[in-house]
């Protein structure tokens, strides 16, 4: 059985020659035979409820994780359980200190964010539009510590427009 099956494939593989009624009995009655048939043969729009997931795991002889992952794949969510050839595993990362683990996690989240944007239309995250940073006006700098008012405070100009050469 492949780790990358959807729910219909998992049910079909594990059902074998048993009837949906027999599998439902082995699931403890949840899901019903009718619901099992629907899960195996009709498009799904939502995750099964927790009782159905537990029942499927019991009746199909698989783990709850396998049912959840198969359900996610059925809904088009890209999930893998270990046999993903594009996955990156970093040996020894589990024994790093918490700060190092968090740093690796931030890098991984950013990588996933960028690669998902690349598949949404822009190569390597270039689909985003950059907004220029506001620049202070020539009459003075904007003080970012605004205090209690809503308006930024302006400091006086640093020079009066004249340039003085350094010795």
mmCIF file of the C-alpha atoms, coordinates in Angstrom:
data_MODEL
# 
_entry.id   MODEL 
# 
loop_
_atom_site.group_PDB 
_atom_site.id 
_atom_site.type_symbol 
_atom_site.label_atom_id 
_atom_site.label_alt_id 
_atom_site.label_comp_id 
_atom_site.label_asym_id 
_atom_site.label_entity_id 
_atom_site.label_seq_id 
_atom_site.pdbx_PDB_ins_code 
_atom_site.Cartn_x 
_atom_site.Cartn_y 
_atom_site.Cartn_z 
_atom_site.occupancy 
_atom_site.B_iso_or_equiv 
_atom_site.pdbx_formal_charge 
_atom_site.auth_seq_id 
_atom_site.auth_comp_id 
_atom_site.auth_asym_id 
_atom_site.auth_atom_id 
_atom_site.pdbx_PDB_model_num 
ATOM 1   C CA . UNK A 1 1   ? 0.000   0.000  0.000   1.00 0.00 ? 1   UNK A CA 1 
ATOM 2   C CA . UNK A 1 2   ? 1.405   3.391  -0.984  1.00 0.00 ? 2   UNK A CA 1 
ATOM 3   C CA . UNK A 1 3   ? 1.788   6.140  1.601   1.00 0.00 ? 3   UNK A CA 1 
ATOM 4   C CA . UNK A 1 4   ? 0.355   8.653  -0.860  1.00 0.00 ? 4   UNK A CA 1 
ATOM 5   C CA . UNK A 1 5   ? -3.143  7.194  -1.296  1.00 0.00 ? 5   UNK A CA 1 
ATOM 6   C CA . UNK A 1 6   ? -6.304  9.215  -1.076  1.00 0.00 ? 6   UNK A CA 1 
ATOM 7   C CA . UNK A 1 7   ? -9.188  8.033  1.107   1.00 0.00 ? 7   UNK A CA 1 
ATOM 8   C CA . UNK A 1 8   ? -11.008 6.168  -1.679  1.00 0.00 ? 8   UNK A CA 1 
ATOM 9   C CA . UNK A 1 9   ? -7.823  4.260  -2.522  1.00 0.00 ? 9   UNK A CA 1 
ATOM 10  C CA . UNK A 1 10  ? -7.182  3.440  1.126   1.00 0.00 ? 10  UNK A CA 1 
ATOM 11  C CA . UNK A 1 11  ? -10.723 2.125  1.588   1.00 0.00 ? 11  UNK A CA 1 
ATOM 12  C CA . UNK A 1 12  ? -10.541 0.130  -1.639  1.00 0.00 ? 12  UNK A CA 1 
ATOM 13  C CA . UNK A 1 13  ? -7.176  -1.430 -0.763  1.00 0.00 ? 13  UNK A CA 1 
ATOM 14  C CA . UNK A 1 14  ? -8.086  -2.300 2.802   1.00 0.00 ? 14  UNK A CA 1 
ATOM 15  C CA . UNK A 1 15  ? -11.674 -3.383 2.094   1.00 0.00 ? 15  UNK A CA 1 
ATOM 16  C CA . UNK A 1 16  ? -10.545 -6.238 -0.092  1.00 0.00 ? 16  UNK A CA 1 
ATOM 17  C CA . UNK A 1 17  ? -13.418 -8.606 -0.836  1.00 0.00 ? 17  UNK A CA 1 
ATOM 18  C CA . UNK A 1 18  ? -15.446 -7.628 2.245   1.00 0.00 ? 18  UNK A CA 1 
ATOM 19  C CA . UNK A 1 19  ? -18.779 -5.909 1.760   1.00 0.00 ? 19  UNK A CA 1 
ATOM 20  C CA . UNK A 1 20  ? -19.288 -2.331 2.928   1.00 0.00 ? 20  UNK A CA 1 
ATOM 21  C CA . UNK A 1 21  ? -21.662 -3.729 5.561   1.00 0.00 ? 21  UNK A CA 1 
ATOM 22  C CA . UNK A 1 22  ? -18.937 -6.045 6.912   1.00 0.00 ? 22  UNK A CA 1 
ATOM 23  C CA . UNK A 1 23  ? -16.353 -3.232 6.966   1.00 0.00 ? 23  UNK A CA 1 
ATOM 24  C CA . UNK A 1 24  ? -18.838 -0.974 8.755   1.00 0.00 ? 24  UNK A CA 1 
ATOM 25  C CA . UNK A 1 25  ? -19.347 -3.647 11.413  1.00 0.00 ? 25  UNK A CA 1 
ATOM 26  C CA . UNK A 1 26  ? -15.579 -3.885 11.865  1.00 0.00 ? 26  UNK A CA 1 
ATOM 27  C CA . UNK A 1 27  ? -15.477 -0.087 12.182  1.00 0.00 ? 27  UNK A CA 1 
ATOM 28  C CA . UNK A 1 28  ? -17.856 -0.375 15.133  1.00 0.00 ? 28  UNK A CA 1 
ATOM 29  C CA . UNK A 1 29  ? -20.830 0.879  13.100  1.00 0.00 ? 29  UNK A CA 1 
ATOM 30  C CA . UNK A 1 30  ? -19.290 4.260  12.275  1.00 0.00 ? 30  UNK A CA 1 
ATOM 31  C CA . UNK A 1 31  ? -19.229 4.951  9.402   1.00 0.00 ? 31  UNK A CA 1 
ATOM 32  C CA . UNK A 1 32  ? -22.295 3.145  8.130   1.00 0.00 ? 32  UNK A CA 1 
ATOM 33  C CA . UNK A 1 33  ? -22.095 0.941  5.055   1.00 0.00 ? 33  UNK A CA 1 
ATOM 34  C CA . UNK A 1 34  ? -23.790 3.694  3.036   1.00 0.00 ? 34  UNK A CA 1 
ATOM 35  C CA . UNK A 1 35  ? -21.274 6.314  4.248   1.00 0.00 ? 35  UNK A CA 1 
ATOM 36  C CA . UNK A 1 36  ? -18.347 3.977  3.487   1.00 0.00 ? 36  UNK A CA 1 
ATOM 37  C CA . UNK A 1 37  ? -19.658 3.584  -0.061  1.00 0.00 ? 37  UNK A CA 1 
ATOM 38  C CA . UNK A 1 38  ? -19.895 7.385  -0.388  1.00 0.00 ? 38  UNK A CA 1 
ATOM 39  C CA . UNK A 1 39  ? -16.346 7.902  0.932   1.00 0.00 ? 39  UNK A CA 1 
ATOM 40  C CA . UNK A 1 40  ? -15.024 5.308  -1.512  1.00 0.00 ? 40  UNK A CA 1 
ATOM 41  C CA . UNK A 1 41  ? -16.954 6.389  -4.600  1.00 0.00 ? 41  UNK A CA 1 
ATOM 42  C CA . UNK A 1 42  ? -18.003 10.039 -4.435  1.00 0.00 ? 42  UNK A CA 1 
ATOM 43  C CA . UNK A 1 43  ? -16.003 13.280 -4.415  1.00 0.00 ? 43  UNK A CA 1 
ATOM 44  C CA . UNK A 1 44  ? -15.433 14.619 -0.900  1.00 0.00 ? 44  UNK A CA 1 
ATOM 45  C CA . UNK A 1 45  ? -15.584 18.290 0.118   1.00 0.00 ? 45  UNK A CA 1 
ATOM 46  C CA . UNK A 1 46  ? -14.786 17.991 3.836   1.00 0.00 ? 46  UNK A CA 1 
ATOM 47  C CA . UNK A 1 47  ? -12.802 15.911 6.281   1.00 0.00 ? 47  UNK A CA 1 
ATOM 48  C CA . UNK A 1 48  ? -14.696 13.028 7.871   1.00 0.00 ? 48  UNK A CA 1 
ATOM 49  C CA . UNK A 1 49  ? -15.755 13.707 11.465  1.00 0.00 ? 49  UNK A CA 1 
ATOM 50  C CA . UNK A 1 50  ? -13.503 12.368 14.272  1.00 0.00 ? 50  UNK A CA 1 
ATOM 51  C CA . UNK A 1 51  ? -15.726 9.344  15.016  1.00 0.00 ? 51  UNK A CA 1 
ATOM 52  C CA . UNK A 1 52  ? -15.642 8.346  11.351  1.00 0.00 ? 52  UNK A CA 1 
ATOM 53  C CA . UNK A 1 53  ? -11.861 8.700  11.268  1.00 0.00 ? 53  UNK A CA 1 
ATOM 54  C CA . UNK A 1 54  ? -11.487 6.514  14.373  1.00 0.00 ? 54  UNK A CA 1 
ATOM 55  C CA . UNK A 1 55  ? -13.917 3.947  12.968  1.00 0.00 ? 55  UNK A CA 1 
ATOM 56  C CA . UNK A 1 56  ? -12.154 3.822  9.602   1.00 0.00 ? 56  UNK A CA 1 
ATOM 57  C CA . UNK A 1 57  ? -8.791  3.305  11.282  1.00 0.00 ? 57  UNK A CA 1 
ATOM 58  C CA . UNK A 1 58  ? -10.210 0.424  13.326  1.00 0.00 ? 58  UNK A CA 1 
ATOM 59  C CA . UNK A 1 59  ? -12.137 -1.248 10.505  1.00 0.00 ? 59  UNK A CA 1 
ATOM 60  C CA . UNK A 1 60  ? -9.457  -0.825 7.859   1.00 0.00 ? 60  UNK A CA 1 
ATOM 61  C CA . UNK A 1 61  ? -6.637  -1.860 10.191  1.00 0.00 ? 61  UNK A CA 1 
ATOM 62  C CA . UNK A 1 62  ? -4.618  1.347  9.754   1.00 0.00 ? 62  UNK A CA 1 
ATOM 63  C CA . UNK A 1 63  ? -3.588  4.219  12.002  1.00 0.00 ? 63  UNK A CA 1 
ATOM 64  C CA . UNK A 1 64  ? -5.635  7.352  12.537  1.00 0.00 ? 64  UNK A CA 1 
ATOM 65  C CA . UNK A 1 65  ? -2.766  9.278  10.955  1.00 0.00 ? 65  UNK A CA 1 
ATOM 66  C CA . UNK A 1 66  ? -3.088  7.231  7.758   1.00 0.00 ? 66  UNK A CA 1 
ATOM 67  C CA . UNK A 1 67  ? -6.826  8.012  7.561   1.00 0.00 ? 67  UNK A CA 1 
ATOM 68  C CA . UNK A 1 68  ? -6.241  11.732 8.222   1.00 0.00 ? 68  UNK A CA 1 
ATOM 69  C CA . UNK A 1 69  ? -3.462  11.945 5.612   1.00 0.00 ? 69  UNK A CA 1 
ATOM 70  C CA . UNK A 1 70  ? -5.534  10.045 3.021   1.00 0.00 ? 70  UNK A CA 1 
ATOM 71  C CA . UNK A 1 71  ? -8.475  12.369 3.738   1.00 0.00 ? 71  UNK A CA 1 
ATOM 72  C CA . UNK A 1 72  ? -6.250  15.411 3.264   1.00 0.00 ? 72  UNK A CA 1 
ATOM 73  C CA . UNK A 1 73  ? -5.003  14.098 -0.088  1.00 0.00 ? 73  UNK A CA 1 
ATOM 74  C CA . UNK A 1 74  ? -8.621  13.493 -1.134  1.00 0.00 ? 74  UNK A CA 1 
ATOM 75  C CA . UNK A 1 75  ? -9.274  17.194 -0.538  1.00 0.00 ? 75  UNK A CA 1 
ATOM 76  C CA . UNK A 1 76  ? -6.231  18.197 -2.584  1.00 0.00 ? 76  UNK A CA 1 
ATOM 77  C CA . UNK A 1 77  ? -3.950  19.095 0.321   1.00 0.00 ? 77  UNK A CA 1 
ATOM 78  C CA . UNK A 1 78  ? -0.308  18.177 -0.444  1.00 0.00 ? 78  UNK A CA 1 
ATOM 79  C CA . UNK A 1 79  ? 0.732   15.992 2.506   1.00 0.00 ? 79  UNK A CA 1 
ATOM 80  C CA . UNK A 1 80  ? 3.329   13.248 2.767   1.00 0.00 ? 80  UNK A CA 1 
ATOM 81  C CA . UNK A 1 81  ? 4.229   10.676 5.382   1.00 0.00 ? 81  UNK A CA 1 
ATOM 82  C CA . UNK A 1 82  ? 7.854   9.963  4.592   1.00 0.00 ? 82  UNK A CA 1 
ATOM 83  C CA . UNK A 1 83  ? 8.225   8.694  1.047   1.00 0.00 ? 83  UNK A CA 1 
ATOM 84  C CA . UNK A 1 84  ? 8.284   12.132 -0.561  1.00 0.00 ? 84  UNK A CA 1 
ATOM 85  C CA . UNK A 1 85  ? 11.403  12.237 -2.762  1.00 0.00 ? 85  UNK A CA 1 
ATOM 86  C CA . UNK A 1 86  ? 11.446  16.051 -2.630  1.00 0.00 ? 86  UNK A CA 1 
ATOM 87  C CA . UNK A 1 87  ? 11.475  16.167 1.186   1.00 0.00 ? 87  UNK A CA 1 
ATOM 88  C CA . UNK A 1 88  ? 14.528  17.464 3.012   1.00 0.00 ? 88  UNK A CA 1 
ATOM 89  C CA . UNK A 1 89  ? 15.624  15.794 6.217   1.00 0.00 ? 89  UNK A CA 1 
ATOM 90  C CA . UNK A 1 90  ? 18.380  17.349 8.311   1.00 0.00 ? 90  UNK A CA 1 
ATOM 91  C CA . UNK A 1 91  ? 20.214  14.670 10.255  1.00 0.00 ? 91  UNK A CA 1 
ATOM 92  C CA . UNK A 1 92  ? 20.790  15.579 13.888  1.00 0.00 ? 92  UNK A CA 1 
ATOM 93  C CA . UNK A 1 93  ? 18.430  18.568 13.862  1.00 0.00 ? 93  UNK A CA 1 
ATOM 94  C CA . UNK A 1 94  ? 16.345  16.970 16.598  1.00 0.00 ? 94  UNK A CA 1 
ATOM 95  C CA . UNK A 1 95  ? 19.140  17.336 19.158  1.00 0.00 ? 95  UNK A CA 1 
ATOM 96  C CA . UNK A 1 96  ? 19.744  21.035 18.526  1.00 0.00 ? 96  UNK A CA 1 
ATOM 97  C CA . UNK A 1 97  ? 18.916  23.643 21.174  1.00 0.00 ? 97  UNK A CA 1 
ATOM 98  C CA . UNK A 1 98  ? 15.479  25.271 21.005  1.00 0.00 ? 98  UNK A CA 1 
ATOM 99  C CA . UNK A 1 99  ? 16.774  28.513 19.465  1.00 0.00 ? 99  UNK A CA 1 
ATOM 100 C CA . UNK A 1 100 ? 18.481  26.622 16.622  1.00 0.00 ? 100 UNK A CA 1 
ATOM 101 C CA . UNK A 1 101 ? 15.373  24.511 16.013  1.00 0.00 ? 101 UNK A CA 1 
ATOM 102 C CA . UNK A 1 102 ? 13.262  27.677 15.828  1.00 0.00 ? 102 UNK A CA 1 
ATOM 103 C CA . UNK A 1 103 ? 15.717  29.226 13.363  1.00 0.00 ? 103 UNK A CA 1 
ATOM 104 C CA . UNK A 1 104 ? 15.475  26.145 11.121  1.00 0.00 ? 104 UNK A CA 1 
ATOM 105 C CA . UNK A 1 105 ? 11.680  26.225 11.419  1.00 0.00 ? 105 UNK A CA 1 
ATOM 106 C CA . UNK A 1 106 ? 11.535  29.900 10.370  1.00 0.00 ? 106 UNK A CA 1 
ATOM 107 C CA . UNK A 1 107 ? 13.735  29.196 7.355   1.00 0.00 ? 107 UNK A CA 1 
ATOM 108 C CA . UNK A 1 108 ? 11.587  26.194 6.416   1.00 0.00 ? 108 UNK A CA 1 
ATOM 109 C CA . UNK A 1 109 ? 8.337   28.192 6.737   1.00 0.00 ? 109 UNK A CA 1 
ATOM 110 C CA . UNK A 1 110 ? 9.783   30.952 4.537   1.00 0.00 ? 110 UNK A CA 1 
ATOM 111 C CA . UNK A 1 111 ? 10.949  28.389 1.978   1.00 0.00 ? 111 UNK A CA 1 
ATOM 112 C CA . UNK A 1 112 ? 7.504   26.758 1.895   1.00 0.00 ? 112 UNK A CA 1 
ATOM 113 C CA . UNK A 1 113 ? 5.885   30.191 1.554   1.00 0.00 ? 113 UNK A CA 1 
ATOM 114 C CA . UNK A 1 114 ? 8.133   31.127 -1.370  1.00 0.00 ? 114 UNK A CA 1 
ATOM 115 C CA . UNK A 1 115 ? 7.769   27.813 -3.189  1.00 0.00 ? 115 UNK A CA 1 
ATOM 116 C CA . UNK A 1 116 ? 3.993   27.860 -2.790  1.00 0.00 ? 116 UNK A CA 1 
ATOM 117 C CA . UNK A 1 117 ? 3.928   31.353 -4.316  1.00 0.00 ? 117 UNK A CA 1 
ATOM 118 C CA . UNK A 1 118 ? 6.020   30.070 -7.210  1.00 0.00 ? 118 UNK A CA 1 
ATOM 119 C CA . UNK A 1 119 ? 3.308   27.532 -8.011  1.00 0.00 ? 119 UNK A CA 1 
ATOM 120 C CA . UNK A 1 120 ? 0.660   30.265 -7.759  1.00 0.00 ? 120 UNK A CA 1 
ATOM 121 C CA . UNK A 1 121 ? 1.914   32.143 -10.795 1.00 0.00 ? 121 UNK A CA 1 
ATOM 122 C CA . UNK A 1 122 ? 5.252   33.786 -10.083 1.00 0.00 ? 122 UNK A CA 1 
ATOM 123 C CA . UNK A 1 123 ? 8.549   31.943 -10.419 1.00 0.00 ? 123 UNK A CA 1 
ATOM 124 C CA . UNK A 1 124 ? 10.297  31.687 -7.063  1.00 0.00 ? 124 UNK A CA 1 
ATOM 125 C CA . UNK A 1 125 ? 8.026   34.144 -5.337  1.00 0.00 ? 125 UNK A CA 1 
ATOM 126 C CA . UNK A 1 126 ? 8.370   36.953 -7.871  1.00 0.00 ? 126 UNK A CA 1 
ATOM 127 C CA . UNK A 1 127 ? 4.612   37.324 -8.196  1.00 0.00 ? 127 UNK A CA 1 
ATOM 128 C CA . UNK A 1 128 ? 4.485   39.669 -5.245  1.00 0.00 ? 128 UNK A CA 1 
ATOM 129 C CA . UNK A 1 129 ? 4.437   43.398 -5.710  1.00 0.00 ? 129 UNK A CA 1 
ATOM 130 C CA . UNK A 1 130 ? 6.932   45.402 -3.726  1.00 0.00 ? 130 UNK A CA 1 
ATOM 131 C CA . UNK A 1 131 ? 5.722   48.612 -2.140  1.00 0.00 ? 131 UNK A CA 1 
ATOM 132 C CA . UNK A 1 132 ? 8.385   51.307 -1.745  1.00 0.00 ? 132 UNK A CA 1 
ATOM 133 C CA . UNK A 1 133 ? 9.180   52.404 1.768   1.00 0.00 ? 133 UNK A CA 1 
ATOM 134 C CA . UNK A 1 134 ? 8.045   55.946 2.614   1.00 0.00 ? 134 UNK A CA 1 
ATOM 135 C CA . UNK A 1 135 ? 10.932  58.396 2.646   1.00 0.00 ? 135 UNK A CA 1 
ATOM 136 C CA . UNK A 1 136 ? 11.258  61.494 4.810   1.00 0.00 ? 136 UNK A CA 1 
ATOM 137 C CA . UNK A 1 137 ? 10.641  64.843 3.184   1.00 0.00 ? 137 UNK A CA 1 
ATOM 138 C CA . UNK A 1 138 ? 13.493  67.264 2.516   1.00 0.00 ? 138 UNK A CA 1 
ATOM 139 C CA . UNK A 1 139 ? 12.250  69.638 5.223   1.00 0.00 ? 139 UNK A CA 1 
ATOM 140 C CA . UNK A 1 140 ? 13.223  67.264 8.008   1.00 0.00 ? 140 UNK A CA 1 
ATOM 141 C CA . UNK A 1 141 ? 13.118  63.697 9.208   1.00 0.00 ? 141 UNK A CA 1 
ATOM 142 C CA . UNK A 1 142 ? 10.082  61.866 10.491  1.00 0.00 ? 142 UNK A CA 1 
ATOM 143 C CA . UNK A 1 143 ? 10.376  60.816 14.120  1.00 0.00 ? 143 UNK A CA 1 
ATOM 144 C CA . UNK A 1 144 ? 9.018   57.259 14.418  1.00 0.00 ? 144 UNK A CA 1 
ATOM 145 C CA . UNK A 1 145 ? 8.305   57.625 18.133  1.00 0.00 ? 145 UNK A CA 1 
ATOM 146 C CA . UNK A 1 146 ? 5.036   59.390 17.576  1.00 0.00 ? 146 UNK A CA 1 
ATOM 147 C CA . UNK A 1 147 ? 3.990   59.826 21.168  1.00 0.00 ? 147 UNK A CA 1 
ATOM 148 C CA . UNK A 1 148 ? 0.316   60.274 21.986  1.00 0.00 ? 148 UNK A CA 1 
ATOM 149 C CA . UNK A 1 149 ? -0.817  62.130 18.833  1.00 0.00 ? 149 UNK A CA 1 
ATOM 150 C CA . UNK A 1 150 ? -1.764  60.673 15.479  1.00 0.00 ? 150 UNK A CA 1 
ATOM 151 C CA . UNK A 1 151 ? 0.526   62.915 13.440  1.00 0.00 ? 151 UNK A CA 1 
ATOM 152 C CA . UNK A 1 152 ? 4.251   62.241 13.084  1.00 0.00 ? 152 UNK A CA 1 
ATOM 153 C CA . UNK A 1 153 ? 6.519   64.829 14.671  1.00 0.00 ? 153 UNK A CA 1 
ATOM 154 C CA . UNK A 1 154 ? 8.995   66.546 12.407  1.00 0.00 ? 154 UNK A CA 1 
ATOM 155 C CA . UNK A 1 155 ? 12.489  67.401 13.506  1.00 0.00 ? 155 UNK A CA 1 
ATOM 156 C CA . UNK A 1 156 ? 14.253  70.404 12.044  1.00 0.00 ? 156 UNK A CA 1 
ATOM 157 C CA . UNK A 1 157 ? 16.390  69.963 8.918   1.00 0.00 ? 157 UNK A CA 1 
ATOM 158 C CA . UNK A 1 158 ? 19.935  68.790 9.597   1.00 0.00 ? 158 UNK A CA 1 
ATOM 159 C CA . UNK A 1 159 ? 21.355  71.518 7.388   1.00 0.00 ? 159 UNK A CA 1 
ATOM 160 C CA . UNK A 1 160 ? 20.027  74.524 5.569   1.00 0.00 ? 160 UNK A CA 1 
ATOM 161 C CA . UNK A 1 161 ? 20.699  73.079 2.131   1.00 0.00 ? 161 UNK A CA 1 
ATOM 162 C CA . UNK A 1 162 ? 24.440  73.894 2.195   1.00 0.00 ? 162 UNK A CA 1 
ATOM 163 C CA . UNK A 1 163 ? 27.062  71.179 1.993   1.00 0.00 ? 163 UNK A CA 1 
ATOM 164 C CA . UNK A 1 164 ? 30.111  71.523 4.178   1.00 0.00 ? 164 UNK A CA 1 
ATOM 165 C CA . UNK A 1 165 ? 33.262  69.671 3.177   1.00 0.00 ? 165 UNK A CA 1 
ATOM 166 C CA . UNK A 1 166 ? 35.000  67.655 5.863   1.00 0.00 ? 166 UNK A CA 1 
ATOM 167 C CA . UNK A 1 167 ? 38.668  68.465 6.507   1.00 0.00 ? 167 UNK A CA 1 
# 
